[in-house]
């Protein structure tokens, strides 16, 4: 049976969100999913529908001739040691480029995030996409195992991993010194915290990311472009207080809430993906980086 997105109740997407963020385990997820299994729409069919499809969704392949991509390593002294990352830039670059740190979700450097990093490089930037699972052996090729591994890492050490990726780009002869960050889910929270921690950051774009505290907002120097999903009540509940603090401290920010889309709407490997919202948010992101990093 081929399941269509419009056939799935919102409760199923909410249930998947709980599972994807380790609020329920796989056994409980499948048990609760059974309540929505009707007729030929079996639990295995629903599971298959909800899981990411990395094989058929890549927008920019690893060997794209327009790019020069390679894996690099850098030292993250406060973040557990050596970190592996994907470094990408346009193959025909003739000048120094703005830099972008691309921060993954809560499951390590999977094919979707590598693809996003390559998309940003195609748009004219040098990008670095670190794998915060490196100290544990790296992204294991399976998101379930990746989430389990990432839950064992210290969040502050992972933040240091991405701050050190910023430092890596500052030392690159191919970078013009203007560096931004884009992050998704867990990575959105990291993007917010990098804006807090790095005075020299030139731009930050959190996608549905956890917000810093009101006490941390005064430290933000970088302009922000924030993307939220209209149906993402979990993350969105922190937005009013964050916006109030941004306004009170006269910070430069633009925020968009995309109606009727789920958390993870930019991720084109799962059925939470919303093509119209994802493409609009990405265009706004690239336009923002073009303005701030040139």
WOFEN-V396465 format. One record per run of one state. SS is the DSSP state (@ for helix, = for strand, . for the rest). FROM is the first residue (numbers start at 1). TO is the last residue. Records with the same first field share a line. If there is no record, write none. Layout:
SS=FROM-TO + FROM-TO
This chain:
.=1-4 + 8-9 + 21-25 + 37-37 + 39-40 + 42-42 + 51-66 + 80-80 + 91-96 + 104-110 + 123-125 + 131-133 + 137-142 + 151-154 + 171-174 + 185-185 + 198-202 + 208-213 + 218-222 + 230-232 + 237-238 + 249-252 + 259-274 + 294-294
@=5-7 + 10-20 + 26-36 + 43-50 + 77-79 + 111-122 + 134-136 + 143-150 + 155-170 + 186-197 + 214-217 + 233-236 + 239-248 + 275-293
==38-38 + 41-41 + 67-76 + 81-90 + 97-103 + 126-130 + 175-184 + 203-207 + 223-229 + 253-258
